[in-house]
Each structure stands twice: as C-alpha cells, then as structure tokens.
Amino acid sequence: MIMSDTLRVGVLGLTHDHIWGEAEALSKCEETKIVAAADPNTPLTDRFAEQFSCPTYASADALLESESVDAVYVFGSNREGAELAIEALGRGLHVVIEKPMAADLDGANRMVAAAKESGAQLIVNWPFNWWPQLQKALDLALSGEIGEVIGVTYRSAHAGPAELGCSEYFCDWLYDAQRNGAGAMMDYCCYGSVLAAALMGMPESVVGMSGGQVKTHLSVEDSGVIAMKYAKGMATATASWTQIGDMTSYYTGIYGTTGTLWVEPYGDGKLYWATNDKKMGEAVEVPAAPNWLTNSATHLAEVAKRGREPWLLNQSGYSRDAQEILEAGIRSAKSGEQVALPLR
C-alpha cells in the first residue's frame, strides 16, 4: 500500500479524447499529481504540457525510464492501451485505463493476469461510473430490492465521433478495426455488456448484429446490437454512430422480478423505481456520491493509498467479462450465428 501523501501519476497515451477530462480531475485532486505525459503526437504533448505544466515524452518507455511514478493513466487506442497497461503492471504500477480496457479478449486476459502477478491495481474507467443515480440503482438491484435481476438494457448513441467533434487522433483509431477492435459495437456496446456482466453474470449465449451501413465511407460498422441470453432473462447492448440528438441515449433499464429501475443519464439525471403498485414509477432520492466515487482520481487515491477494493464497475473482472461478451457479439455479427459462452 502506498503511504505517501501524494500519488505520482504518469499519463501514457493522449489520443483518447477522454484523457482531458480525466487529467483535469487528477490535477484537482489533492492526493494525486501529474508527473509527466507521453505520446508520439507532438501537438498533443504540447497541449498537455501547456495545460498541466509538466514534462512530456515521445514514448511511454521514455517516461517510465525517466520519471518516478506510482500509477499511470492509459489513454491510447484500445489495442495499444492494453500493451501499455501490461508493461506498467509489470513494473508494479497501478493502472487506470479507459473502457472497454482492450481491443479483444486476449488483451483483456493478459492485462488481468499481469495485474494478478504484480499485485498492482488494474482499474477500468467507465464514464458513467461517476453518476450517483447509476451507483444507487446498482446498489438497489444487487441488494435484491427489485427481486432477481432478469433484464438489463442500455443504448449508447450519437451522430458519430467526427460529427460529435472528436479529435482527428481519436477518430483515426476509432475508425480502425485493428486498433479499436471493431467500430461502434466496440466503442458503445461495451456499456451494456459490463452492466449485464455485473448485474446478471455471464450469459449462456450471444447474438450480435451490425446495422446496415449508413456511413459508407467508414470501414467499420456504424451501429450494432448485442443480445445476451441467460437461463432466466436477457440483456441488450445497443450502439449507434448515426443517431441525431441524444433522446433515448445513455439511459439504463434494470428489470427485476418485483420491480424496474430506470436511470437517466449524466450527473443531473434522476432514478425511477416502478413496482406492481406504482407501474409508472416514482423518483428515488439519490444521495450525493461519496468523494471516492466522484471521479477517477479520487477513486484511484482511495484504492491505491487506503487499500479499498475498486468499485463495482471499475473492477477489471467485470470489464474482462464485458470484453468476452463483446467478442462473442462481434463474432456473431460477422458469422450470422449465435455464439455460445464461454468462448473457446
């Protein structure tokens, strides 16, 4: 356990646009300090150095050889990120990596194995982790307040990375099946997959389907659905890079044998609970999140300095299981056949 007052954090990779918000959280957390950042793209390292007043390097190896750090944030492509995480874990460093954690199941498995061998923490950052209403909903569902969970649904959708204003560096690898792992399905079906894994366990089988291509200039799918079959119930994860507006996007449905939970998105969203007596549901009072569950930086500090287990969805095991669901769904979409789990 690290006992120093301040965790020294290095940032490996800047091509994932989510890094800017996460680095801001690191800079504001009293228990973390950004030591340096590394990326081969000079415009990105120049921006980072100016914004966070720290040295930068052209490679992760250069940073890790030159700087003393306790942990790293990994925000490159899904494939590159897995390799960087494995290297950092091999050095005994705690790792915070952006969802879905890897480009494929093999990468996820190797990351989990590296963390187990090193004893360092492998924390997966899911942006919706820090919504108090989702935290409350998961607590209610897992404590049995809606009976046995028999269904989960989540739709992630927007007009597309470029249309949303994502940087050229981010789009470059999101649109590359090798570096991303797929297209919209990897980027956005991951959310529903991790929710299903955490709330219902691993499905018996998966059916995946990619939509008829709308954006014909892309070499990866621009929409898709993964349906998960359980011994009792089912779950769905939907992804789209072709939706205009945010209506229907980022809402979570959790269905139990005695109740239903409906979670609105973003930090100001509400939570509703329906029962047989209150079929249209009523709002649930949602307390403010505790400090360690407000962002990735406060969470890292709590886990690394005080030995607390990572919060539910941050745990690498559920992200690894989501990766298997994703891989099965992508295989199914390509073959047109139902895919049984566990994967061979």
C-alpha positions in Angstrom: 0.0 0.0 0.0 1.3 3.4 -0.9 1.6 5.7 2.2 3.0 8.9 0.7 0.8 11.9 0.8 0.6 12.3 -3.0 0.3 9.7 -5.7 2.6 10.4 -8.6 0.8 9.7 -11.9 2.1 9.4 -15.4 -0.1 9.6 -18.4 0.6 7.1 -21.2 -1.2 8.0 -24.4 -3.2 11.1 -25.3 -5.1 10.0 -28.4 -8.2 9.1 -26.4 -10.1 12.4 -26.0 -11.4 11.4 -22.6 -8.0 12.0 -21.2 -8.5 15.7 -21.0 -11.3 15.5 -18.5 -9.6 12.7 -16.5 -6.4 14.7 -16.4 -8.3 17.7 -15.1 -9.7 15.5 -12.3 -6.1 14.4 -11.5 -4.9 18.0 -11.4 -7.6 19.0 -9.0 -7.4 16.0 -6.6 -5.3 16.8 -3.5 -3.9 13.3 -3.3 -2.7 12.9 -6.9 -0.1 14.7 -9.0 0.5 14.5 -12.7 4.2 13.9 -13.1 4.5 13.6 -16.9 2.7 12.5 -20.1 3.8 10.5 -23.1 2.6 10.4 -26.7 4.3 10.4 -30.1 2.0 13.2 -31.4 3.7 16.5 -30.7 0.6 18.7 -30.9 -1.0 16.6 -28.1 2.1 16.6 -25.8 2.5 20.4 -26.4 -1.2 20.9 -25.4 -0.8 18.7 -22.4 2.4 20.5 -21.2 0.8 23.9 -21.6 -2.4 22.8 -19.8 -0.8 20.8 -16.9 2.7 22.3 -16.6 4.6 19.0 -16.7 7.3 17.4 -18.8 6.3 15.2 -21.8 7.9 12.4 -23.7 7.5 10.9 -27.2 7.1 7.4 -25.8 5.9 5.6 -22.8 9.2 3.8 -22.3 11.0 7.1 -22.1 8.6 8.4 -19.5 8.8 5.2 -17.4 12.6 5.1 -17.6 13.0 8.8 -16.7 10.3 9.5 -14.1 9.3 8.0 -10.7 5.6 7.3 -10.7 3.2 5.3 -8.5 0.5 4.9 -11.1 -0.3 5.5 -14.7 -3.4 6.6 -16.7 -3.6 4.8 -20.1 -5.5 6.6 -22.8 -4.3 5.4 -26.2 -6.1 3.1 -28.6 -7.8 0.0 -27.3 -5.0 -2.2 -28.6 -2.1 0.0 -27.8 -3.6 0.7 -24.4 -3.6 -2.9 -23.4 0.1 -3.3 -24.2 1.0 -0.1 -22.3 -1.1 -1.3 -19.3 0.7 -4.7 -19.3 4.1 -3.0 -19.3 3.1 -0.7 -16.5 1.7 -3.5 -14.4 4.9 -5.4 -14.9 6.7 -2.6 -13.3 4.4 -2.8 -10.3 2.5 0.4 -11.1 -1.2 0.8 -10.6 -3.1 1.3 -13.8 -6.3 3.3 -14.7 -7.3 2.5 -18.2 -10.3 3.8 -20.2 -13.1 1.5 -21.1 -13.6 -1.1 -22.6 -10.0 -1.9 -21.5 -8.7 -3.7 -24.7 -9.4 -4.4 -28.3 -10.0 -8.1 -27.8 -10.4 -10.7 -25.1 -6.8 -11.9 -25.4 -5.6 -8.4 -24.5 -8.0 -8.2 -21.5 -7.0 -11.6 -20.2 -3.3 -10.7 -20.4 -4.0 -7.5 -18.5 -5.9 -9.3 -15.7 -3.1 -11.8 -15.5 -0.4 -9.1 -15.3 -2.3 -7.3 -12.5 -2.6 -10.6 -10.5 1.1 -11.3 -10.9 2.2 -7.9 -10.0 -0.2 -7.2 -7.2 -0.9 -3.7 -8.6 -4.4 -2.5 -9.1 -6.0 -2.5 -12.6 -8.8 0.0 -12.6 -11.1 0.4 -15.7 -12.6 3.9 -16.0 -16.3 3.9 -17.3 -17.5 7.5 -17.7 -21.0 6.6 -16.3 -19.4 5.1 -13.2 -19.5 8.5 -11.5 -23.2 9.1 -11.9 -24.8 8.9 -8.4 -28.1 7.8 -9.8 -26.5 4.8 -11.5 -24.5 3.9 -8.4 -27.7 4.0 -6.4 -29.6 1.8 -9.0 -26.8 -0.8 -9.0 -26.9 -0.9 -5.2 -30.7 -1.4 -5.2 -30.5 -4.1 -7.8 -27.7 -6.0 -6.2 -29.2 -5.9 -2.8 -32.4 -7.6 -4.0 -34.7 -4.6 -3.8 -36.3 -5.4 -7.2 -36.1 -9.1 -6.8 -34.0 -11.3 -9.1 -32.5 -9.2 -12.0 -33.8 -10.7 -15.2 -33.0 -8.0 -17.7 -30.7 -5.1 -18.5 -30.8 -2.7 -21.4 -28.5 0.2 -22.4 -28.3 2.2 -25.6 -25.3 4.3 -26.4 -25.7 6.5 -29.4 -24.8 9.8 -31.1 -24.2 11.2 -34.6 -20.7 9.8 -34.8 -17.2 10.6 -33.4 -16.3 13.1 -36.1 -19.8 14.7 -36.0 -19.6 14.9 -32.2 -16.3 16.8 -32.5 -13.8 14.1 -31.5 -10.2 14.9 -32.4 -8.6 13.6 -35.5 -6.3 11.5 -33.3 -9.3 9.8 -31.6 -11.2 9.3 -34.8 -8.2 7.8 -36.5 -8.1 4.8 -34.3 -11.9 4.5 -33.6 -12.4 4.0 -37.3 -9.7 1.3 -37.4 -10.9 -2.2 -36.6 -7.4 -3.4 -35.7 -6.7 -0.7 -33.2 -10.3 -0.3 -31.8 -11.3 -3.9 -32.0 -14.4 -3.1 -34.2 -16.3 0.1 -34.8 -19.4 1.3 -33.0 -20.0 -2.1 -31.4 -16.7 -2.0 -29.5 -17.0 1.7 -28.7 -20.6 1.6 -27.4 -21.9 -1.9 -26.8 -19.3 -2.2 -24.1 -21.5 -0.2 -21.7 -24.5 -2.6 -21.8 -22.1 -5.5 -21.7 -20.4 -4.5 -18.5 -23.8 -3.7 -16.9 -25.1 -7.1 -17.8 -21.9 -8.9 -16.5 -22.1 -7.0 -13.2 -25.8 -7.5 -12.6 -26.6 -10.8 -14.2 -23.3 -12.6 -14.7 -22.1 -14.2 -17.9 -24.8 -15.1 -20.5 -25.2 -18.6 -21.9 -25.0 -17.3 -25.5 -24.9 -14.1 -27.5 -26.3 -12.9 -30.8 -24.8 -9.8 -32.4 -25.9 -7.8 -35.4 -24.3 -4.8 -37.1 -26.7 -2.4 -38.8 -26.9 -1.8 -42.5 -24.1 0.7 -43.1 -25.3 4.4 -43.1 -21.8 5.9 -43.3 -20.4 4.2 -46.3 -17.1 6.0 -46.0 -16.2 4.0 -42.8 -14.6 0.6 -42.9 -16.1 -0.3 -39.6 -19.7 -0.8 -38.5 -21.6 2.4 -37.6 -24.3 0.6 -35.5 -24.9 -2.7 -33.8 -26.8 -4.7 -31.2 -25.7 -7.4 -28.9 -28.4 -9.6 -27.3 -27.4 -11.8 -24.3 -29.4 -14.9 -23.4 -29.5 -16.0 -19.8 -31.0 -19.0 -18.1 -33.6 -16.6 -16.9 -34.0 -13.4 -18.8 -31.9 -11.4 -21.3 -29.9 -8.2 -21.7 -29.2 -6.0 -24.7 -26.5 -3.5 -25.6 -27.1 -1.2 -28.5 -24.6 1.1 -30.2 -25.0 3.8 -32.9 -22.9 6.4 -34.5 -25.8 7.5 -36.7 -28.3 9.0 -34.2 -29.4 12.6 -34.4 -29.8 14.1 -30.9 -29.5 12.4 -27.5 -33.0 11.2 -27.0 -33.1 7.5 -25.9 -29.3 7.6 -25.5 -27.4 6.6 -22.3 -30.5 5.5 -20.3 -30.2 2.4 -18.2 -33.1 -0.1 -17.7 -32.7 -2.7 -15.0 -35.6 -5.2 -14.8 -36.3 -7.4 -11.8 -38.9 -9.9 -10.8 -40.6 -7.4 -8.4 -39.6 -4.0 -9.8 -37.9 -2.0 -12.6 -35.3 0.7 -12.3 -34.9 3.4 -14.9 -31.8 5.6 -14.8 -31.5 8.9 -16.6 -28.0 9.9 -17.8 -25.4 12.4 -16.8 -24.7 14.0 -13.5 -28.1 15.6 -13.0 -30.2 12.6 -14.1 -32.8 11.0 -11.9 -33.6 7.4 -10.9 -37.1 6.0 -11.1 -38.4 2.8 -9.5 -41.6 1.0 -10.7 -43.5 -1.8 -8.9 -46.8 -3.5 -9.5 -48.4 -0.9 -7.3 -46.6 2.0 -8.9 -46.5 1.0 -12.5 -45.3 4.3 -13.9 -42.6 4.5 -11.3 -41.6 7.2 -8.8 -38.4 9.1 -8.3 -35.9 7.7 -5.8 -33.9 10.0 -3.6 -30.3 9.8 -4.7 -27.6 10.9 -2.2 -24.5 12.7 -3.4 -21.7 10.3 -4.3 -19.0 9.8 -1.7 -15.8 11.6 -2.5 -14.0 8.4 -3.7 -16.8 7.8 -6.2 -16.9 11.2 -7.8 -14.2 10.7 -10.4 -11.3 8.5 -11.5 -8.7 10.5 -9.5 -10.4 10.3 -6.1 -11.1 6.7 -6.8 -7.5 5.9 -7.6 -6.4 7.6 -4.4 -8.8 5.6 -2.3 -7.8 2.3 -3.8 -4.1 2.8 -4.0 -3.5 4.7 -0.8 -6.0 3.1 1.5 -6.4 -0.4 0.1 -10.1 -0.2 -0.7 -11.4 -2.6 -3.4 -12.2 -0.8 -6.7 -15.9 0.0 -7.0 -18.1 -2.5 -8.8 -17.8 -1.5 -12.5 -14.2 -0.3 -12.0 -13.1 -3.8 -11.2 -11.2 -5.4 -14.0 -13.0 -8.7 -13.8 -16.3 -7.3 -14.9 -14.6 -5.4 -17.7 -12.8 -8.6 -18.8 -16.2 -10.4 -18.8 -17.7 -7.5 -20.9 -14.8 -8.0 -23.3 -15.8 -11.6 -23.8 -19.4 -10.6 -24.4 -18.2 -8.0 -26.9 -16.0 -10.5 -28.7 -18.8 -13.0 -28.9 -21.2 -10.4 -30.2 -18.8 -9.2 -32.9 -18.1 -12.8 -34.0 -21.8 -13.4 -34.2 -22.4 -10.3 -36.3 -19.8 -11.5 -38.7 -20.9 -15.1 -38.9 -24.7 -14.6 -38.6 -24.8 -17.3 -35.9 -25.5 -17.5 -32.2 -22.3 -17.8 -30.2 -22.1 -19.8 -27.0 -20.2 -18.7 -24.0 -17.6 -19.2 -22.6 -15.6 -18.6 -25.9 -13.2 -21.3 -27.0 
